[in-house]
Amino acid sequence: MYAEAKDDDATPVPDPAARRRHPLLFRLVQAKLRPRWRLSDITVTEEPEIRRAVRAAALGNAMEWFDYGIYAYLAVTLGNVFYSGAGDGTRTMLSLATFAVSFAVRPLGGAFFGPLGDRVGRKKVLALTMMLMAAATFSIGLIPSYDTIGLWAPALLILARLLQGFSTGGEYGGAATFIAEYAPDKRRGYFGSFLELGTLAGYIGASGLVLVLTAGIGDDAMGSWGWRIPFLIGGPLGAVGLYLRLKLEETPAFLKSEAGKAGAAKPEGAQPDGAEPTDDGRKAAEGKTPPGELRRILARQRATLLLCIALVAAYNVANYMLLTYMPTYLTEALDWPRTEQLGVVIATMVAMIAVVTLVGRLNDRVGRKPLLMAGMVGFLLVTAPAYALVRQGSVVAVAGGMLLLGGSLICLQGTMSATLPALFPTDVRYGSLAIGYNISVAIFGGTTPAVIEALVQGLDTPMAAAYYTMAFAVVGIVSVSLLTETAGLPLLGSPPAVATQAEAVELVRTQRRNAVS
């Protein structure tokens, strides 16, 4: 009746002749292989609840990028404050290297917080990461300068950056998972795009604050004490985000997954003849995972993790090149005043933030892959012309180059947050995404400003930045071609999610009508 499947996980292929001869038997087998959803299985999440979840998750992402934006836009100033003992030519390089060093511990944070979020819940872990991020950002504003305490200044700065990196290792994967598991299947792209709206809002807040402070107190005061203000503001912002996250409920997908585990825990943990449960069985009954959880993620999700790493690498190189490295390039290579370079960067991000949710809606309609492919091909084709425009130095030329790059980046930003969580099943989604995302960001993303700066100086051409980005665009094109389209479909390991009870009823009715076709 069924042809042999090509691999162990493939769905058996029905033989057309057997289907015609035994239609009733075929339907019974199909019902066993693919049981229909009951109304009680379908997740219905009302829009006000979704919006609360999206707001709290996006604020944490904004907090993360507010910190990164502050550091990026003050990289030259921070080099003079914390590395004043070094030569003028190496201060900025050391400052950018300190920016990159926090990414070294992000995979450790992902490996810790991700599986923890799969075990105890997304909400608790996201509250913890918010608290740690805010504390680390606030502490940077309190560190004395190199002229005051010598080598202790860069040492304390690096320590604070390491704490930031460890805590943010659990932030993006958790926030993306949180929104994806709350959002209805048909609107996951739209609601997921608000996570990247938070990214842009954090950057705009950071750059706008630095711009206002610089214009208000001047470069001298900014280098003396004004640079501390943006970091100190991170403390109260983190407290607001923590409050919002603590008021949320756990995601419906996680609760249903845990309910399923609880139902299966007793037989898994039980032993014959009245024997004591094994350690693994006892942990299953307690809702905890055995010690090999991390190894199982790496073993069972290896191919998907590699795809995630490649996709995130292409995305983050483009993202960090435009939003983190470009301000430094405008200051050092083109000798632009801080106010002008921040103004053009802010204008670019405002244009992007105006359309990011439109891109989210669009990828719900036409699919994730077309938008991702458009962004990757865009970076391959327009990065070199965009840098040629920027090198001309005029405001119009720089703005044109930035908008070319921003147009490609927004296709990725508005789509990525719905794409990545859908790669992994519910029971290991947070852990797998946190590990894959942070390995990629640590190796390729956070190092982008320092690597590009080294390439520009080593090759003695600013076009090295364009070539580096274009190389990763090719990686992105290959990665997108290997993706499976997930727009409008339930998350792996989760039942369908809809926005209204009427939609759930219609889904069950449609399923029944299709069952006989």
C-alpha positions, 0 to 999 in steps of 0.5 A, spaced: 500 500 500 505 504 501 512 505 497 518 505 501 520 511 504 527 514 502 529 515 509 527 514 516 524 520 517 520 521 511 512 520 510 511 513 507 508 514 500 501 511 498 501 507 492 495 510 487 493 503 485 492 500 492 489 507 494 483 506 489 482 498 491 482 499 498 479 507 500 477 505 507 483 502 509 487 507 506 483 512 510 484 508 516 492 508 515 492 515 514 488 517 520 493 513 524 499 516 521 497 523 521 491 524 526 487 530 525 487 535 530 481 536 535 478 543 537 481 542 544 488 541 541 488 548 537 492 554 541 487 560 541 491 566 543 487 573 543 491 579 540 491 583 547 495 577 550 500 577 544 501 584 544 503 584 551 508 578 550 511 582 544 512 588 547 516 585 553 520 581 548 521 586 544 523 591 549 529 586 552 531 586 545 531 593 544 535 593 551 540 589 548 541 593 542 541 600 546 547 597 549 551 595 543 549 601 539 552 606 545 558 602 545 559 602 537 557 610 537 562 611 542 567 606 540 572 612 539 571 615 545 571 609 549 578 607 546 581 614 549 578 613 556 580 606 557 586 605 553 589 612 553 596 608 555 596 606 548 598 609 541 593 613 537 593 608 532 591 602 536 586 605 541 580 604 536 582 597 535 583 596 542 576 599 543 573 594 538 576 588 540 573 589 547 566 590 543 568 583 540 570 580 546 563 579 549 561 575 544 566 570 546 562 568 552 555 568 548 555 561 546 556 559 553 550 563 555 546 560 550 548 553 552 546 555 559 540 559 558 537 556 552 536 549 555 534 552 562 529 555 558 526 549 555 526 546 562 523 551 567 520 556 562 521 561 557 519 567 562 523 565 568 529 565 564 528 572 560 527 575 566 533 573 569 537 575 562 534 582 562 536 583 570 543 581 568 544 585 562 541 591 565 546 590 571 552 590 566 550 596 562 549 600 568 556 598 571 560 600 565 558 607 567 561 607 573 568 604 571 573 610 572 578 611 566 585 609 565 588 615 567 585 614 574 586 607 576 590 604 570 590 597 567 584 596 572 580 600 567 580 596 561 580 590 565 573 592 569 570 594 562 572 587 559 569 584 565 562 588 564 562 586 557 563 579 559 557 579 563 553 582 558 555 577 553 553 571 557 547 574 559 545 576 552 547 569 550 540 567 552 536 573 550 535 573 542 533 566 542 529 566 548 525 572 545 524 570 538 522 563 541 517 567 546 514 571 540 514 565 535 510 561 540 505 566 542 503 568 535 498 565 530 501 561 525 498 565 519 501 572 523 508 569 526 512 574 521 508 580 523 509 579 530 516 576 529 518 583 526 517 587 532 523 583 535 527 587 530 523 593 531 526 593 538 533 592 535 532 598 531 529 602 536 535 600 541 540 603 536 536 609 534 535 610 542 542 609 543 545 614 537 539 619 538 542 620 546 549 620 544 547 625 538 543 629 543 549 629 549 554 631 544 550 637 541 548 639 548 555 638 552 560 638 546 566 633 545 570 635 550 565 634 556 563 627 552 570 624 553 570 627 560 564 624 563 558 625 558 559 618 555 557 615 562 550 617 562 547 613 556 550 607 560 547 609 567 540 610 563 541 602 561 539 601 569 532 604 569 530 601 562 532 594 564 528 595 571 522 597 566 523 591 562 524 586 568 517 588 570 514 587 564 516 580 563 515 578 570 507 580 568 507 575 563 504 568 562 508 562 560 507 561 552 502 556 550 506 552 546 511 550 552 505 549 557 502 544 552 509 541 551 510 540 559 503 537 559 505 532 554 511 530 558 508 530 565 503 525 562 508 521 559 513 522 565 510 516 570 511 510 565 518 513 563 520 514 570 517 507 573 521 501 574 518 494 574 517 490 580 517 496 585 524 498 583 526 505 585 526 510 579 532 511 575 536 518 575 533 519 568 526 517 570 526 521 576 528 527 572 523 526 567 518 526 573 520 532 575 520 536 569 527 536 568 532 533 563 537 528 564 545 531 564 546 529 556 541 534 554 546 539 551 549 533 547 543 530 545 541 537 542 548 537 538 547 530 536 540 530 533 539 537 531 546 537 528 544 539 520 539 544 522 544 547 527 549 548 521 544 551 517 542 556 523 549 558 524 550 559 516 544 563 516 545 567 522 552 569 520 550 572 513 545 576 516 549 578 522 555 580 518 551 585 514 547 587 520 554 589 524 557 592 518 551 597 517 549 599 524 556 598 528 562 599 523 559 604 519 559 610 524 566 608 526 568 608 518 564 615 517 568 618 523 575 615 522 575 614 514 571 620 512 573 625 518 565 626 519 563 630 525 560 625 530 553 629 529 553 628 522 555 621 522 549 619 527 544 624 523 545 620 517 545 613 521 539 615 525 535 617 518 537 610 515 534 606 521 528 611 522 526 609 514 528 601 516 523 602 522 518 605 518 517 598 514 520 593 518 513 590 520 510 591 513 516 586 511 513 582 517 506 582 514 509 581 507 513 574 509 506 572 512 503 572 505 508 570 500 513 566 504 519 567 508 524 564 503 523 570 498 524 575 502 530 572 505 533 571 498 531 578 496 536 581 502 541 576 501 542 577 493 541 585 495 547 585 499 551 581 494 549 586 488 549 593 492 554 593 497 560 595 492 556 600 489 553 603 496 560 603 499 563 607 492 557 612 494 559 612 501 566 614 499 564 620 496 563 623 502 557 628 501 551 627 505 547 625 499 552 620 497 553 617 504 545 617 505 544 614 498 549 608 500 546 607 507 539 606 504 541 601 499 544 597 504 538 598 509 533 596 504 537 589 503 538 589 511 530 590 512 528 584 508 532 580 513 530 583 519 523 583 518 523 575 516 529 572 520 525 572 527 519 568 524 524 563 520 529 561 526 524 559 531 521 555 526 527 550 525 527 547 531 521 543 535 518 545 541 522 541 546 529 543 544 527 550 541 530 555 546 536 551 547 537 549 540 536 556 537 540 560 543 546 555 541 546 556 534 545 563 534 550 565 539 555 560 536 554 564 529 554 571 532 560 569 536 564 567 530 562 572 525 557 577 528 561 581 534 567 580 530 565 584 524 567 591 526 574 589 528 575 584 522 573 589 517 577 594 521 583 590 520 582 588 513 581 595 511 588 597 514 591 591 512 589 591 505 589 599 505 582 599 501 575 601 505 572 597 499 575 591 504 568 592 508 564 591 502 568 584 499 567 581 506 560 583 506 559 580 499 562 573 501 557 572 506 552 574 502 553 568 498 553 564 504 546 566 505 544 565 498 546 558 499 543 557 506 536 560 504 536 555 498 536 549 503 531 552 508 524 549 508 518 554 507 514 555 514 510 561 513 503 559 515 505 552 518 505 550 525 511 550 529 515 543 529 512 539 535 506 544 537 499 544 535 496 549 530 496 556 533 490 561 531 487 568 533 480 566 534 476 561 537 472 561 530 478 560 526 480 554 530 473 551 529 474 553 521 480 549 521 477 543 524 472 543 519 476 544 513 481 538 516 475 534 516 473 536 509 480 534 506 480 528 510 476 524 505 479 527 499 
